[in-house]
Amino acid sequence: MDFSLVKIRNLLFIFFIIQSSNAFFNVNVGNNTHLKGSLLASGNLTEDGKFIDNNNLNFTTNTLTFGNSSNSNYSSNKSLGASANFNLGSKNDKNQDVQKGISSVGYNASNSLSVNASKTLATLGQGNVTVKDIENSDELDRLNRDTNAINKDLYSSKTGTSVDATLDTRLLTVEGREQIKKEYEEMGKNMAIIGKTLPNAESDNPIEATAGEIWKWIAQGTLDILPSNENNGGILGNIPIWFGVDDNLHKLQGDTNSKDVYLNGILNSEPDAMQGGKNIIGEDKTYVNPYNPTRGILGDLIEAGIDKWGDSIGMQTGISKQVQEYLNNNTDLNIYPHSQGHLIAKQGALSSKDNNHTYKSYGAPMSNEEIIKIFRIKDTKNNIQKNDGDYVANPINIFVPSTWNKPGHGTENYGASKEAKEKGVK
């Protein structure tokens, strides 16, 4: 079907002209046509409302002028809220550690502002277009002919502020502050309990063991920030220990009457630590292990960093204090530290220098000069061992290819195990 509009004298509009068939759509304007942020075209609408230009527009006008229309949108949102938590209890409640009444109060507020600006382009569809008086018309090269791009975003801006605060009202009383302190000091214990509730990769139950192995790898992927059965609750359990709170997992393993003492490094479970002592001191020897517990990769590394450099800022970890107390309370010990064991023993070695302890060093993450100064080792040839392939003790060797196949940092490469291997080679 052919539609014609003949001699339309003036045209000022914002509208669509849509032709549902393939016939030409004829528009004839005798004087001026002015497109203001509008679309003049022939085409069809799809089911989802999208316009498809069929290129069948026949448009004739004496002069053509056009302009774009501006659009803007402004919105503002504000919210304000408050909350209070109550602990209910009776006079007969035997739990004296719980503060009754209001335990915390909260306040939250937010304010957001968004501004958007766009423009709708004057658009003429495809087809046969005739403008008789070009000189008195706008520059036709600037007219948009793309019917799929009639809107153009200019800018979009969104700003906002948010405040979400909670006051633990226990801070306002002496009893409440003591309760908070107790919870903080027991964080390591509580996180270890949480960790042991998670699936165990060493379980005899194959389903639990599989789930535990998967979760262990997920936790390790976060550098053990997430708790797992193996990392004793992860990094949260280690935070109080960094600041000097005793590590509740620390214990004396083995023969507590022995004068031989093995100090283990990072990432050691209790069985791993005992095996490390056997590797270094000897399978047939008895010894005591003041166990240095693990809380995972990141937690142990931060703890080791504090043990190494914390004295410059007045910090000492809880496990370092516990080992120091042990060294100060005993005399004539033969001490075999490995890896981080040197760092947790450092303060104890310095403060118990009159207790006549003897140290033998294995894979220390410190220079030989530091080892000699701190642990007062005289027979450095026999009592300081660092393998070329141990990149904890010799990090520079990472860049030396000739060391890549040499024995590394593990306890199986030191002490009695190393001597046994060397005798076997001979």
Residue pairs with C-beta under 8 A, 6 or more apart in sequence:
1 21
1 23
2 23
2 24
2 26
3 19
3 23
3 25
3 26
4 26
4 28
5 26
5 27
5 28
5 29
6 28
7 28
7 29
7 30
8 27
8 28
8 29
8 30
8 33
9 29
9 30
9 31
10 29
10 31
10 32
10 34
11 29
11 32
11 33
11 34
11 61
12 34
12 36
13 35
13 36
13 38
13 40
14 36
14 37
14 38
14 69
15 38
15 39
15 40
16 39
16 41
16 51
17 25
17 27
17 39
17 40
17 41
17 42
17 57
18 41
18 42
18 43
18 44
18 45
18 51
19 25
19 42
19 43
19 44
19 54
19 56
20 44
22 54
22 56
23 56
24 42
24 56
24 57
24 58
24 127
25 42
25 56
25 57
25 58
25 127
26 58
26 59
27 40
27 57
27 58
27 59
27 60
27 61
28 60
28 61
29 60
29 61
29 62
30 62
31 61
31 62
31 63
32 61
32 62
32 63
32 64
32 65
33 40
33 61
33 63
33 64
33 65
34 64
34 65
34 66
34 67
35 64
35 65
35 66
35 67
35 122
35 123
35 124
35 143
36 66
36 67
36 69
36 122
37 67
37 68
37 69
37 119
37 120
37 121
37 122
38 120
38 122
38 123
39 51
39 123
39 124
39 125
39 147
39 150
40 57
40 59
40 123
40 124
40 125
41 51
41 53
41 57
41 123
41 124
41 125
41 126
41 127
41 147
42 53
42 54
42 55
42 56
42 57
42 125
42 127
43 51
43 52
43 53
43 54
43 56
43 125
43 147
44 51
44 52
44 54
45 51
45 52
46 52
51 147
51 148
53 125
53 126
53 147
53 148
55 125
55 126
55 127
56 127
57 124
57 125
57 126
57 127
57 128
57 129
58 127
58 128
59 124
59 127
59 128
59 129
59 130
60 130
60 132
61 130
61 131
61 132
62 131
62 132
62 133
63 131
63 132
63 133
63 136
63 137
64 131
64 137
64 138
64 140
64 143
65 137
65 138
66 122
66 124
66 138
66 143
67 122
68 119
68 120
68 121
68 122
69 119
69 120
70 117
70 118
70 119
71 117
71 118
71 119
71 120
72 115
72 116
72 117
72 118
73 114
73 115
73 116
73 117
74 114
74 115
74 116
75 113
75 114
76 111
76 112
76 113
76 114
77 110
77 111
77 112
78 109
78 110
78 111
78 112
79 108
79 109
79 110
79 111
80 108
80 109
81 106
81 107
81 108
81 109
82 105
82 106
82 107
82 108
83 105
83 106
83 107
83 108
84 102
84 104
84 105
84 106
85 102
85 103
85 104
85 105
85 106
86 101
86 102
86 103
87 98
87 99
87 100
87 101
87 103
88 100
89 95
89 98
89 100
93 100
97 179
97 182
98 179
99 169
99 170
99 173
99 175
99 176
99 179
102 169
103 168
103 169
103 170
104 166
104 167
104 168
104 169
105 166
105 167
105 169
106 164
106 165
106 166
106 167
107 163
107 164
107 165
107 166
108 162
108 163
108 164
108 165
109 162
109 163
110 160
110 161
110 162
110 163
111 160
111 161
111 162
112 158
112 159
112 160
113 158
113 159
113 160
114 156
114 157
114 158
114 159
115 155
115 156
115 157
115 158
116 153
116 155
116 156
116 157
117 153
117 154
117 155
117 156
118 151
118 152
118 153
118 154
119 151
119 152
119 154
120 150
120 151
121 144
121 149
121 150
121 151
121 152
122 143
122 144
123 143
123 144
123 145
123 146
123 147
123 150
124 143
124 144
124 145
125 145
125 147
126 145
126 147
131 137
131 140
134 140
144 150
168 176
168 180
169 176
170 176
170 177
170 179
170 180
171 177
171 180
184 240
184 245
185 240
185 245
185 246
186 248
187 236
187 237
187 239
187 240
188 233
188 237
188 238
188 240
188 241
188 245
188 247
188 248
188 249
188 295
189 237
189 248
190 233
190 237
191 227
191 232
191 233
191 234
191 236
191 237
192 232
192 233
192 237
192 248
192 249
193 233
194 227
194 233
195 227
195 228
195 229
195 230
195 231
195 232
195 233
195 234
195 237
196 229
196 232
198 212
198 215
198 227
198 228
198 229
199 208
199 209
199 211
199 212
199 215
199 229
200 208
200 209
200 212
200 229
201 209
201 212
201 213
201 215
201 216
201 229
201 230
202 209
202 212
203 209
203 212
212 228
212 229
215 228
215 229
216 228
216 229
216 230
218 226
218 228
219 225
219 226
219 227
219 228
219 230
219 231
219 234
219 296
220 228
220 296
220 297
223 235
223 296
223 297
223 298
224 231
224 234
224 235
224 295
224 296
224 297
224 298
224 299
225 234
225 235
225 296
225 298
226 234
227 233
227 234
227 236
227 237
228 234
228 296
230 269
230 296
231 294
231 295
231 296
231 299
232 249
232 293
232 294
232 295
232 296
233 295
234 295
234 296
234 299
235 295
235 296
235 298
235 299
235 302
237 295
237 299
238 295
238 296
238 299
238 300
238 302
238 303
240 318
241 247
241 295
241 303
241 317
241 318
241 319
242 302
242 303
242 306
242 315
242 317
242 318
243 315
243 317
243 318
244 315
244 316
244 317
244 318
244 321
245 318
246 318
246 319
246 321
246 322
247 293
247 318
247 319
247 322
249 291
249 293
250 290
250 291
250 292
250 293
250 318
250 319
250 322
251 270
251 290
251 291
252 288
252 289
252 290
252 291
252 326
253 270
253 273
253 274
253 288
253 289
253 291
254 262
254 274
254 277
254 286
254 287
254 288
254 289
255 286
255 287
255 288
256 288
257 288
258 286
258 287
258 288
259 332
259 333
259 334
260 281
260 285
260 286
260 287
260 288
260 333
260 334
260 336
261 287
261 288
261 289
261 290
261 333
261 334
261 335
261 336
262 273
262 276
262 277
262 280
262 281
262 287
262 288
262 289
262 336
262 337
262 338
262 341
263 289
263 290
263 292
263 323
263 335
263 336
263 337
263 338
263 341
263 342
263 344
263 345
264 272
264 273
264 276
264 277
264 289
264 291
264 292
264 338
264 339
264 340
264 341
265 276
265 292
265 338
265 339
265 340
265 341
265 363
266 292
266 294
266 300
266 301
266 303
266 304
266 339
266 340
267 294
267 296
267 297
267 300
268 276
268 291
268 292
268 294
269 294
270 291
273 289
273 291
273 292
274 289
275 411
276 338
276 411
277 287
277 289
277 336
278 285
278 416
279 410
279 411
279 412
279 414
279 415
279 416
279 417
280 336
280 338
280 362
280 411
280 414
280 415
280 416
280 417
281 287
281 336
281 415
281 416
282 415
282 416
283 416
285 416
287 336
290 322
290 323
290 326
292 319
292 323
292 340
292 341
292 344
293 319
294 300
295 303
300 340
303 317
303 319
303 340
304 340
304 343
304 365
306 315
306 316
306 317
307 316
307 317
307 320
307 340
307 343
307 344
307 346
308 343
308 346
308 365
308 366
310 316
310 317
311 347
316 347
317 344
319 344
320 343
320 344
320 345
320 346
320 347
320 348
321 347
323 344
323 345
323 348
324 345
324 347
324 348
324 351
324 352
325 348
326 348
327 333
327 335
327 345
327 348
327 349
327 351
327 352
327 355
327 357
328 348
328 351
328 352
328 355
330 355
331 355
331 356
331 357
332 355
332 356
332 357
333 355
333 357
333 358
334 357
334 358
334 360
335 345
335 357
335 358
335 359
335 360
336 359
336 360
336 362
336 415
337 345
337 359
337 361
337 362
337 364
338 362
338 363
338 411
338 414
339 362
339 363
339 364
339 365
339 392
339 409
340 365
342 361
342 364
342 365
342 366
342 371
342 374
342 375
343 365
343 366
345 375
346 374
349 357
349 359
349 374
349 375
349 376
350 374
353 376
359 375
359 376
359 377
359 383
360 377
360 382
360 383
360 384
360 385
360 415
361 371
361 375
361 377
361 383
361 384
361 385
362 385
362 411
362 414
362 415
363 385
363 386
363 387
363 390
363 392
363 393
363 409
363 414
364 370
364 371
364 384
364 386
364 393
365 392
365 393
366 374
368 380
368 384
368 386
371 377
371 384
372 380
372 384
377 383
377 384
385 414
385 415
385 418
386 393
386 394
387 393
387 394
387 406
387 407
387 408
387 409
387 413
387 414
388 394
388 397
388 400
388 402
388 403
388 406
388 407
389 397
389 403
389 404
389 405
389 406
389 407
389 408
389 409
389 413
390 397
390 407
390 408
390 409
390 413
391 397
391 398
391 408
391 409
392 409
393 409
394 403
397 403
407 413
407 418
411 417
